Amino acid sequence: MIKREAEEKLKELAAGFPAVSVTGPRQSGKTTLVRSVFPEKPYVLLEDLDIRAYAKEDPRSFLAQYTDTGAVIDEIQHVPELFSYLQGILDSSKEPGRFILTGSQNFMLSEKISQSLAGRVGILKLLPLSISEIKNAGLAKKSYEDYLFTGFYPRIYANDINAADYYSSYIQTYIERDLRQLKQIKDLFLFQDFLKMCANRNGQVVNFSSLANDCGISDKTAKEWVSLLQASFTVFLTRTHHKNFNKRLTKMPKLYFTDPGLASNLAGIQNPEQLNYHPLKGGLFESMIAGELLKFRFNRSRENNLYYWRDKSGHEIDCIIDTGQNNPVPVEIKAGRTISKDYFKNISYWNNLSGNTPERSFVVYGGDNSQNRKAGRVISYDDIGELTGYL
């Protein structure tokens, strides 16, 4: 088993809350993590149709089996009725860590927890493996193109599965099925085209009207489908940072796939070598770095604090880390392996507006050598941990 950085936070939450919710995309390692941390607890999988039927038909008796021992209840979103009954059980005893709940549909779980279990549940979001987790397991890739193509799902690394085979199955088995459960999508082929269109916009500011026109759907449907992709942790959005310095800003969000390997597969990329000259390489690299920063936050039970900044003149900062102290940190993300002074052009412009200093300015690039420059710090993608002090 690959050791997960979220393990310590999971233990901490279980020591303080009566229940803990672990959410994340399918096959991100939720079940493996919770079963390894809580091996003594009974394990219940609600994807088993017989068990699901029992839980739906008689939730009180179903949960009564675990009143004393507690349990790990996997994919609990299949039986949302359980949340109301769990409230009474958790209130009857303040013992921490009794129930560990996992699920792969963030919207439904968040809604039910806020309705029934607010204040009783510690929340942890688990994304696929980080680069540091892969390195610590001795499974590091030779180049970042290998990461962009292979992605970060644990099963690929644990079982040495061919990435193309894995994502083909993943798309059909999990994404399409889960999303159709969330909302009745009648035209599956149209939705598949929509997924591919989103993959080709990975790392870009998303214009919903343009996306809708390209797919032959309405703007409203495009927004609904992107929301579904967010709910299943397939994509995440970053918004424009609120500081505008009297500049007109782009209002549309940036779209990132949670896993670059999935986006590469949807975009028709067939091997890592194809990425050397592929037009999507920059967007995939940017999504990988943004994803690494987000994983650090989520592994510590923190919310997304990533934004971007772009004014109407075209000046852009790829990533703004909001530290919550009125001094956001700019990060430019460049796939090139050779450092160029142009990498700091937009950061210098932003610093002049904001009063930020070079000591708090960063460029993450595709090369191997991290170094200090007059305009800021250059960080190798392999040294992304240098930024964690601002997260």
Residue pairs with C-beta under 8 A, 6 or more apart in sequence:
1 32
1 36
1 158
2 29
2 129
2 133
2 134
2 137
2 139
2 154
2 157
2 158
3 133
3 136
3 137
4 29
4 33
4 126
4 129
4 133
4 299
5 130
5 132
5 133
5 295
5 296
5 299
6 33
6 124
6 126
6 298
6 299
6 300
7 33
7 36
7 37
9 124
9 299
9 300
9 301
10 20
10 22
10 33
10 34
10 37
10 124
11 37
13 20
13 122
13 123
13 124
13 301
14 20
14 37
14 38
14 96
14 97
14 100
14 122
15 96
15 97
16 96
16 122
17 96
17 97
17 120
17 121
17 122
18 90
18 93
18 94
18 95
18 96
18 97
18 98
18 99
18 120
18 121
19 86
19 90
19 97
19 98
19 99
19 100
19 101
19 117
19 120
19 121
19 122
20 97
20 99
20 100
20 101
20 121
20 122
20 123
20 124
21 101
21 102
21 103
21 109
21 113
21 121
21 122
21 123
21 124
22 30
22 33
22 34
22 100
22 101
22 102
22 103
22 124
22 125
22 126
23 30
23 102
23 103
23 104
23 105
23 106
23 109
23 110
23 123
23 124
23 125
23 126
23 233
24 30
24 104
24 125
24 126
24 127
24 233
24 298
25 104
25 127
25 128
25 232
25 233
25 234
25 258
25 259
26 104
26 170
26 174
26 175
26 178
26 232
27 128
27 153
27 154
27 155
27 170
27 174
28 126
28 127
28 128
28 153
28 154
28 233
29 126
29 128
29 129
29 154
30 74
30 102
30 104
30 126
31 74
31 102
32 154
33 126
34 72
34 74
34 100
34 102
35 43
35 72
38 72
38 97
38 100
41 69
41 70
41 71
41 72
41 100
42 65
42 66
42 69
42 70
42 71
42 72
43 71
43 72
43 74
44 51
44 66
44 71
44 72
44 73
44 74
45 51
45 74
45 75
46 52
46 55
46 73
46 74
46 75
46 76
46 78
46 79
47 74
47 75
47 78
52 78
52 79
54 62
55 62
55 79
55 81
55 82
56 79
56 81
59 79
59 81
59 82
59 85
60 85
62 82
63 82
63 85
63 86
63 89
65 71
66 99
67 89
70 95
70 97
70 98
70 99
70 100
71 99
71 100
72 99
72 100
72 102
73 82
73 99
73 100
73 101
73 102
74 102
75 102
75 103
75 104
76 82
76 83
76 101
76 102
76 103
76 109
77 103
77 104
77 105
77 108
77 109
77 112
80 108
80 112
83 112
83 113
83 115
83 116
83 117
84 116
86 99
86 116
86 117
87 116
87 117
87 120
89 98
89 99
90 98
90 99
90 117
90 120
91 120
101 109
101 121
103 109
104 174
104 178
104 232
104 233
105 178
105 181
105 182
105 231
105 232
106 125
106 230
106 231
106 232
106 233
107 182
107 227
107 230
107 231
108 182
108 231
113 121
113 123
122 301
123 301
124 298
124 301
125 233
125 298
125 301
126 298
126 299
127 152
127 233
127 258
127 259
127 291
127 294
127 295
127 298
128 151
128 152
128 153
128 154
128 258
128 259
129 152
129 153
129 154
129 157
130 152
130 292
130 295
130 296
130 299
131 140
131 147
131 152
131 292
131 381
131 382
131 384
132 384
132 385
134 140
134 141
134 152
134 157
137 157
139 157
141 147
141 150
143 272
144 285
144 288
144 335
144 366
144 381
145 272
145 273
145 275
145 276
145 281
146 272
147 260
147 261
147 288
148 260
148 261
148 264
148 272
148 275
148 281
148 284
148 285
148 288
149 163
149 261
149 264
149 269
149 271
149 272
149 275
150 156
150 163
150 261
150 272
151 163
151 167
151 259
151 260
151 261
151 262
151 264
152 259
152 260
152 261
152 291
153 166
153 170
153 259
153 261
155 161
155 166
156 163
156 166
156 261
163 261
163 265
164 265
164 270
167 261
167 262
167 265
167 266
168 265
170 262
171 195
171 262
171 265
171 266
175 195
175 232
175 234
176 188
176 191
176 192
178 232
179 185
179 191
179 228
179 229
179 232
180 188
182 228
182 231
182 232
183 224
183 228
185 191
185 225
190 215
190 216
190 217
191 225
193 215
194 211
194 215
194 217
194 222
194 225
195 229
195 266
196 266
196 267
196 268
197 211
197 214
197 215
198 206
198 211
198 226
198 229
198 235
198 255
198 257
198 266
199 257
199 262
199 263
199 264
199 266
199 267
199 280
200 267
200 280
201 211
201 255
201 283
202 255
202 256
202 257
202 260
202 263
202 267
202 280
202 283
202 284
202 287
203 254
203 255
203 256
203 280
203 282
203 283
203 284
203 285
203 286
203 287
203 290
204 254
204 255
204 283
205 250
205 252
205 253
205 254
205 255
205 308
205 310
206 226
206 237
206 252
206 253
206 254
206 255
207 252
208 219
208 222
208 223
208 226
208 252
209 219
211 222
212 218
212 219
212 221
212 222
215 222
217 225
226 235
226 237
226 255
229 235
230 236
230 237
233 258
234 257
234 258
234 262
235 255
235 256
235 257
235 258
236 256
236 258
236 294
236 304
237 253
237 254
237 255
237 256
238 253
238 254
238 256
238 290
238 304
238 306
238 307
238 308
238 319
239 253
239 307
239 308
240 249
240 250
240 251
240 252
240 253
240 307
240 308
240 309
240 310
241 307
241 308
241 309
241 320
241 322
241 328
242 307
243 309
243 328
243 354
244 311
245 353
245 354
247 311
247 312
247 313
247 353
248 311
248 312
249 309
249 310
249 311
249 312
250 310
250 311
250 312
254 308
256 286
256 287
256 290
256 291
257 263
257 287
258 291
259 291
260 284
260 285
260 287
260 288
260 291
263 280
263 284
263 287
264 275
264 280
264 284
267 280
269 275
269 278
269 280
275 281
275 284
281 335
282 334
282 335
285 333
285 334
285 335
285 366
285 381
286 318
286 333
286 335
288 381
289 319
289 331
289 333
289 364
289 381
289 384
290 306
290 318
290 319
290 333
292 384
293 306
293 319
293 321
293 331
293 384
293 387
293 391
294 304
294 306
296 388
296 391
297 303
297 304
297 305
297 391
302 391
305 321
305 322
305 323
305 324
305 391
306 319
306 320
306 321
306 322
307 319
307 320
307 321
307 322
307 328
308 316
308 317
308 318
308 319
308 320
309 316
309 317
309 320
309 330
309 350
310 316
310 317
315 346
315 349
315 350
316 346
317 330
317 331
317 332
317 346
317 347
317 350
318 331
318 332
318 333
319 330
319 331
319 332
319 333
320 328
320 329
320 330
320 331
321 328
321 329
321 331
321 387
321 390
321 391
322 328
323 329
323 390
327 356
327 360
328 354
328 356
329 356
329 360
329 361
329 362
329 387
329 390
330 347
330 350
330 351
330 356
330 360
330 361
330 362
331 362
331 363
331 364
331 387
332 343
332 344
332 346
332 347
332 362
332 363
332 364
333 363
333 364
333 365
334 340
334 343
334 363
334 364
334 365
334 366
335 365
335 366
336 365
336 366
336 367
337 365
337 366
337 367
337 368
338 367
339 363
339 365
339 367
339 371
339 373
339 378
341 375
343 363
343 365
343 378
344 361
344 363
344 373
344 375
344 376
347 361
347 363
347 375
347 376
348 375
350 356
351 357
351 358
351 361
358 373
358 374
358 375
358 376
358 377
359 376
359 377
360 390
361 375
361 376
361 377
362 376
362 377
362 378
362 379
362 386
362 387
363 376
363 377
363 378
363 379
364 379
364 380
364 381
364 384
364 387
365 378
365 379
365 380
365 381
366 381
367 380
368 380
368 382
369 378
369 380
370 377
370 378
370 379
370 380
370 383
370 386
371 377
371 378
372 378
377 386
379 386
379 387
